[in-house]
Amino acid sequence: MGTTTPPRTLAEALRARGDESLAGLLRARPDLLNPVPNDITQLATRAGTRASVVRALEHLDKFALQTAEALAVAPDPAPYDTLLSLLTGDGLDDGEQRDDVGAAVTAALPGALATLREQALVWGEDERLRLVRTARELLAPSPQHPSPTGLGPTVAEATAGMSPGRLQEILVASGLPATHDPVSAVAALSSLFTDRTRMAELLDTAPVEALSVLDRLVWGPPYGEVTPNPTPPVKWLRDRGLLLPVSTRTVVLPREAALHLRAGRAHRVPEPVPPVVAAAAERDPQAVDRAAAGQAFTALSTVEELLKLWNGGGPAILRAGGLSVRELKRVAAALEVTEPIAAFWVELAYAAGLLASDGESDERYAPTPAYDEWLDLPAQDRWTHLATAWLPATRVPGLVGGQDAKGRALSALGPELDRSASPDVRRRVLSLFAELPPGTAPDPETLLRRLRWERPLRGSAPSAEGTDLRSRLALWTLNEAELLGITGRGALSAQARALLNEGEEAAAALLAPLLPEPLDHVLLQADLTAVAPGPLERPLAETLSVLADVESKGGATVYRFTPGSVRRALDAGQAAADLHAFLAAHSRTPVPQPLSYLIDDVARRHGHLRIGAASAYVRCDDEAVLNEILADRRSTGLRLRRLAPTVLASQADPGSLLEALREMGYAPAAESAEGDVLITRAGARRTPPRTPPTPVPEGPPTPDETLLGAAVRAIRAGDTAATVVRKEPAEGATGAHASGSLPRTTSAETLATVQAAAMTGTAVWIGYVNAEGAASQRVIAPVRVEGGFVTAYDHTADEVRTFALHRITGVAELAEDG
């Protein structure tokens, strides 16, 4: 689809592209597809809108952006050599611009220009390169928005509106012949500033202080303030046009003069080559994999422990949504981690669909039914589930504890934690890890520099949470990847590489041999503790967590048996004989005598007191025990009174009475209305089925190849319909129509024309009004005309359609080619 004449507009340049090139544009800028443009002209118009251009500029790398910035300050249009000179300089800067940098710029410029062309930010041949108008407005200098290059306006722009007399004064002071023509005066001054020899001679006569003023302005910003009575150096510069007035108190260094001082360079330091991510340390890959696997197992244990805390119903949800600061502190204390890390685990469980709100009137957080399914999976599959939930998540736990744009605190599980850029940053950080040799830990600072080079506009933009959110997201990614076991000792693990490149099954297969096997035994010790030398099988761990309290965690977990923990097991329905048998079956050491005595002693006193509803009552066969309770001053608040020698009544409810007596050192048991002991089991509370939170996308998703192909065909068909040449009717003939309007013909003329087109196989242009009353123009090739309908190939929709004859407003033949 080439053309012999240079394109005059962006639409013509797009029309000359091939289908693959158009698909590349839509792939790089998917916002142009919503909705699909009707034709090439509409595509070009949409590609030049401010919002779309800003989005495209934000996705450019540093050198492509520098190329666009150079075009924004170059003449419009600009030859390729002019653009190259702006990026490399003119070579007359006393060797400041190194040859290797110039060679790198020369080598990288065609690729950067190809990127800009593909994204429709630049169009035209190399002899006439044009930056789209909106991009030029965004990147060109102005007093309100200084150019990223630090250059000011041209002499012509800065002198617009200046009086001819003032222009003559500047020419005379600069040693140029006076002229009464403002255009000639501006041209003469511009010619002086772009002539290296004459400009050097002029600056040789400048005071040293004036050159110091230019040094402060040359690399930007080019604007400065002056007093009504400027100093002699400033006056010298102003008289010769090296500083031109913008307002009564502001002057600017014109672009041509600044480029002379810069040796023709638009940027102080062009960056054609991406920064290299340096290695901070080289580690044994196997040691990295083992360390990552150990942390992966810790991650599984931590998430499980977190959800066990909320197994019977978690904390209440704040009115504004999220977890209160107090509850987050409790979670951090229970998990023995800092609050930011606790926020990460809470958010990870939420992103994985293991945690949600229960939806009750007194809304609380609780595990979901998916949590029980997750617990039944092998350890390696549980880890891949967490990792694949973390990778695309847009919620950012690192923001917890900060403030939003309105100064409101950001809470864990709150509604304001989504940042759509986080998945892209997370994936890019891990891909940079993957580019290094196995076992290599990257240097974080060079990694951040690489990310800033790849997305300079994103990386430098301030955010509500502080400057450079993209860099903060990258640092949070490094920490979270280590916590989750994606990395080990700072390097990417083999199982994480497999997860990124091959999928969950491959990652699980690599991780499984590195995880410890669950144990079916513990080591009982004489100090009323049990040591678990590794992870325990689930039934053993669950029973032991009821019978004993966790005292310390690490490579080995230490459990301590106390009267309270034994009573908890008895309350759950276990008998003393059951506990003895359990310990004997799962201990590699003999059951210590002190532990047996503790179980028997607690069991003997367990249920000696009975609590019921009177509001509540206490009954006991031993009157001395009841006398002791009544005599204890701590029971005053219970308002106890004796109903019988073996029965006390209380105004407190049974639950409060039960807890109060336990705090006084007794071991009461609750009983039912029939007098049976009530067994209190730890009831698991679950939410209704919940789906994990949906990530908030960053703009439109990248379209697949099927959609791209269909969109390109539709745009081409619409462009054919919009640009096709119609045959003008004879003068005075019925149906004459204005250019661009719907054709109008009688019913007889319409029928005759489409019948003739069906017989000859030619295409015609029709006006058509659908059932909803929407009018459109179409190019169709009629195939069959019968029963009041026309069956034809619709070039606009690129498919065969049927049209009702009575809805065709008119028909016109297409002009012959040539």
Salt bridges, closest charged atoms under 4 A:
GLU12 OE2 - ARG8 NH2 2.76
ASP19 OD1 - ARG716 NE 2.87
ASP31 OD2 - ARG55 NH1 3.29
GLU58 OE1 - ARG458 NE 3.16
GLU69 OE1 - HIS267 NE2 2.79
ASP76 OD1 - ARG130 NH1 3.56
ASP76 OD1 - ARG136 NH2 3.88
ASP90 OD2 - ARG196 NH1 2.87
ASP93 OD2 - ARG265 NH2 3.49
GLU96 OE2 - ARG265 NH2 3.68
ASP100 OD1 - ARG98 NE 3.31
ASP126 OD1 - ARG117 NH2 2.82
GLU137 OE2 - ARG133 NH1 3.12
GLU157 OE1 - ARG255 NH2 3.73
GLU169 OE1 - ARG166 NH1 3.27
ASP195 OD2 - ARG198 NE 3.33
ASP239 OD2 - LYS235 NZ 3.11
GLU304 OE2 - LYS308 NZ 3.92
GLU304 OE1 - ARG382 NH1 3.76
GLU304 OE2 - ARG538 NH1 2.59
GLU305 OE2 - LYS553 NZ 2.87
GLU327 OE2 - ARG330 NH1 3.05
GLU339 OE2 - LYS329 NZ 2.95
GLU347 OE1 - ARG395 NE 2.67
ASP358 OD2 - ARG685 NH2 2.71
ASP362 OD2 - ARG364 NE 3.55
ASP372 OD2 - ARG686 NE 2.84
ASP404 OD2 - ARG408 NE 2.93
ASP418 OD2 - ARG395 NH1 3.87
ASP424 OD2 - ARG470 NH1 3.38
GLU435 OE2 - ARG428 NH1 3.74
GLU445 OE2 - ARG452 NH1 3.88
GLU454 OE2 - ARG428 NH2 2.57
GLU454 OE2 - ARG450 NE 3.08
GLU465 OE2 - ARG419 NH2 2.44
ASP468 OD2 - ARG452 NE 3.08
ASP520 OD1 - HIS521 ND1 3.22
ASP549 OD1 - ARG568 NH2 2.86
GLU551 OE2 - ARG560 NE 2.41
ASP571 OD1 - HIS606 NE2 2.66
ASP571 OD2 - ARG662 NH2 2.66
ASP600 OD1 - HIS580 NE2 2.75
ASP601 OD1 - ARG604 NH2 2.75
ASP601 OD2 - ARG605 NH2 3.69
ASP632 OD2 - ARG634 NH2 2.90
GLU659 OE2 - ARG662 NH1 3.93
GLU671 OE1 - ARG610 NH1 3.27
GLU671 OE1 - ARG619 NH2 2.88
GLU698 OE2 - ARG458 NH1 2.24
GLU705 OE1 - ARG27 NH2 3.17
ASP719 OD2 - ARG15 NE 2.61
GLU786 OE2 - ARG784 NE 3.14
ASP794 OD2 - ARG778 NH1 2.65
ASP794 OD2 - ARG801 NH1 3.97
ASP798 OD2 - ARG713 NE 3.54
GLU799 OE2 - ARG801 NE 2.73
GLU813 OE1 - LYS727 NZ 3.10
